Amino acid sequence: EVQGVNDRIELAAVERQMQRRLREQAMSNGATLEDPDSVYFAHDTALGRDVTVGQNVVFGLGVVVEDRARIRAFSHLEGAYVGAGAIVGPFARLRPGSKLGSGAHIGNFVELKNAKVGSGAKINHLTYVGDAEVGSGANLGAGTITCNYDGYRKHQTKIGDNAFIGSNTALVAPVEIGSGAFVGAG
């Protein structure tokens, strides 16, 4: 119940014990950890039922993952909300302010920051979305980026429901793409 920490070696031992407890608690509450020893939790990580977490996933502070979501290997989440049935990763990074709707797909080498992604939207690979709203059912192609910083201020990008953004597209904020719009590659 009580253990002294007098140096970094003892601190690491206490952290190992805490991680073991957090992993056991997550699994007891209905989450599947594919490789429990490689998953790292913050003290406030909240996982719903039937969540699956792959290998080498790191949960920073302020993460909520709803029921049936899947967090694939080598993903890092901090200050993020993942809706029911959403898929994240592998190799995805959700930074503070990221909010995924139910059934959204965030794929490999995708980074989100302060971005709201609607239900069923797909951002499958090699994409940066910062300071943006992505509508339900939208699809962002590989290499899409939201250019949110002009050197002085950050601006927002809005992408409507069911919009399609082709691969290798730079959306320079402030910009709004309408619902059902189609933006060609490049």
C-alpha positions as CSV (number, residue, x, y, z in Angstrom):
1,E,0.0,0.0,0.0
2,V,2.9,2.4,0.7
3,Q,6.2,2.3,-0.9
4,G,9.0,4.9,-0.6
5,V,10.6,6.5,-3.7
6,N,14.1,7.8,-3.1
7,D,15.6,7.6,-6.5
8,R,14.8,7.0,-10.2
9,I,15.2,3.3,-9.9
10,E,12.6,3.1,-7.2
11,L,10.3,5.5,-9.1
12,A,10.5,3.1,-12.1
13,A,9.6,0.2,-9.9
14,V,6.5,2.0,-8.6
15,E,5.5,3.0,-12.1
16,R,5.7,-0.7,-13.2
17,Q,3.4,-1.7,-10.4
18,M,0.9,1.1,-11.2
19,Q,0.9,0.2,-14.9
20,R,0.2,-3.5,-14.0
21,R,-2.8,-2.3,-11.9
22,L,-4.1,-0.1,-14.7
23,R,-3.8,-2.9,-17.2
24,E,-5.6,-5.4,-15.0
25,Q,-8.3,-2.8,-14.3
26,A,-8.8,-2.2,-18.0
27,M,-9.1,-5.9,-18.8
28,S,-11.4,-6.5,-15.9
29,N,-13.7,-3.8,-17.2
30,G,-14.0,-5.4,-20.6
31,A,-11.1,-4.2,-22.7
32,T,-8.8,-6.5,-24.7
33,L,-5.1,-5.7,-24.5
34,E,-3.3,-7.7,-27.2
35,D,0.0,-7.3,-25.5
36,P,-0.7,-5.9,-22.0
37,D,2.9,-5.4,-21.0
38,S,3.5,-3.0,-23.9
39,V,0.4,-0.7,-23.3
40,Y,0.9,2.4,-21.1
41,F,-1.9,4.2,-19.4
42,A,-2.3,7.6,-17.7
43,H,-4.1,7.5,-14.4
44,D,-7.3,8.9,-16.0
45,T,-7.5,6.8,-19.1
46,A,-11.1,5.7,-19.6
47,L,-11.8,2.7,-21.9
48,G,-15.3,1.4,-22.7
49,R,-16.4,-2.2,-23.0
50,D,-15.1,-4.4,-25.9
51,V,-12.3,-1.9,-26.7
52,T,-9.3,-3.6,-28.3
53,V,-5.9,-2.1,-27.8
54,G,-2.9,-3.3,-29.9
55,Q,0.8,-3.5,-29.0
56,N,2.9,-0.5,-27.9
57,V,0.0,1.9,-27.5
58,V,0.5,4.9,-25.2
59,F,-2.4,6.8,-23.5
60,G,-1.5,10.2,-22.2
61,L,-3.7,12.3,-20.0
62,G,-7.3,12.9,-20.7
63,V,-8.2,10.1,-23.1
64,V,-11.7,8.6,-23.4
65,V,-12.3,5.6,-25.7
66,E,-15.9,4.5,-26.1
67,D,-17.3,1.0,-26.5
68,R,-16.1,-1.3,-29.4
69,A,-13.4,1.1,-30.5
70,R,-10.1,-0.3,-31.7
71,I,-6.7,1.3,-31.1
72,R,-4.1,-0.4,-33.3
73,A,-0.4,-0.9,-32.6
74,F,2.1,1.9,-32.0
75,S,-0.5,4.7,-31.6
76,H,-0.2,7.6,-29.1
77,L,-3.3,9.4,-27.8
78,E,-3.4,12.4,-25.5
79,G,-6.3,14.6,-24.6
80,A,-8.5,12.8,-27.1
81,Y,-12.0,11.4,-27.4
82,V,-12.6,8.3,-29.5
83,G,-16.2,7.5,-30.3
84,A,-17.9,4.1,-30.3
85,G,-16.7,1.7,-33.0
86,A,-14.0,4.1,-34.2
87,I,-10.6,2.7,-35.4
88,V,-7.3,4.4,-34.7
89,G,-3.9,3.5,-36.2
90,P,-1.6,1.7,-36.5
91,F,1.0,4.4,-36.0
92,A,-1.5,7.2,-35.4
93,R,-1.1,10.2,-33.1
94,L,-4.1,11.9,-31.6
95,R,-3.0,15.1,-29.8
96,P,-5.1,17.2,-27.4
97,G,-8.5,18.4,-28.7
98,S,-8.9,15.4,-31.1
99,K,-12.5,14.1,-31.1
100,L,-13.6,11.2,-33.2
101,G,-17.2,10.4,-34.0
102,S,-18.6,6.9,-33.9
103,G,-17.2,4.6,-36.6
104,A,-14.5,7.1,-37.8
105,H,-11.3,5.6,-39.2
106,I,-7.9,7.2,-38.5
107,G,-5.2,5.2,-40.2
108,N,-1.5,4.8,-40.2
109,F,0.8,7.8,-39.9
110,V,-2.1,10.2,-39.4
111,E,-1.8,13.0,-36.8
112,L,-4.7,15.0,-35.5
113,K,-4.5,18.1,-33.3
114,N,-7.6,20.0,-32.1
115,A,-9.6,18.3,-34.8
116,K,-13.2,17.1,-34.8
117,V,-13.8,14.2,-37.1
118,G,-17.4,13.2,-37.8
119,S,-19.1,9.9,-37.6
120,G,-17.9,7.5,-40.3
121,A,-15.3,9.8,-41.7
122,K,-12.1,8.3,-43.0
123,I,-8.6,9.7,-42.8
124,N,-6.7,6.5,-43.6
125,H,-3.0,7.4,-44.0
126,L,-0.2,9.9,-44.2
127,T,-2.2,12.9,-43.2
128,Y,-2.1,15.9,-40.8
129,V,-5.3,17.5,-39.7
130,G,-5.0,20.3,-37.2
131,D,-7.5,22.9,-36.1
132,A,-10.2,21.4,-38.3
133,E,-13.7,20.0,-38.5
134,V,-14.2,17.1,-40.7
135,G,-17.8,16.2,-41.5
136,S,-19.5,12.9,-41.2
137,G,-18.7,10.4,-44.0
138,A,-15.9,12.6,-45.4
139,N,-12.8,10.9,-46.9
140,L,-9.4,12.5,-46.8
141,G,-6.8,11.0,-49.2
142,A,-3.2,10.1,-48.4
143,G,-0.9,13.1,-47.9
144,T,-3.7,15.6,-47.2
145,I,-2.7,18.3,-44.7
146,T,-4.5,21.2,-43.2
147,C,-2.2,24.2,-43.2
148,N,-3.4,25.9,-40.1
149,Y,-0.6,28.3,-39.2
150,D,0.3,31.4,-41.2
151,G,3.3,32.4,-39.2
152,Y,1.3,34.6,-36.8
153,R,-2.0,32.9,-36.1
154,K,-3.8,29.5,-36.3
155,H,-6.9,29.2,-38.6
156,Q,-9.5,26.6,-38.9
157,T,-10.4,24.3,-41.9
158,K,-13.9,23.1,-42.2
159,I,-14.7,20.0,-44.4
160,G,-18.4,19.2,-44.9
161,D,-20.2,16.0,-44.6
162,N,-19.5,13.4,-47.3
163,A,-16.8,15.6,-48.9
164,F,-13.9,13.8,-50.8
165,I,-10.4,15.3,-50.6
166,G,-8.0,13.7,-53.1
167,S,-4.5,12.6,-52.2
168,N,-1.6,15.1,-51.7
169,T,-3.9,18.1,-51.1
170,A,-2.9,21.1,-49.0
171,L,-5.9,22.9,-47.5
172,V,-4.7,26.4,-46.6
173,A,-6.8,27.8,-43.7
174,P,-9.0,29.5,-43.3
175,V,-10.9,27.5,-45.9
176,E,-14.3,25.7,-46.0
177,I,-15.0,22.7,-48.2
178,G,-18.8,22.2,-48.6
179,S,-20.8,19.1,-48.0
180,G,-20.5,16.6,-50.8
181,A,-17.7,18.5,-52.5
182,F,-15.0,16.7,-54.5
183,V,-11.4,18.0,-54.4
184,G,-9.0,16.3,-56.9
185,A,-5.6,14.9,-56.1
186,G,-2.9,17.5,-55.6
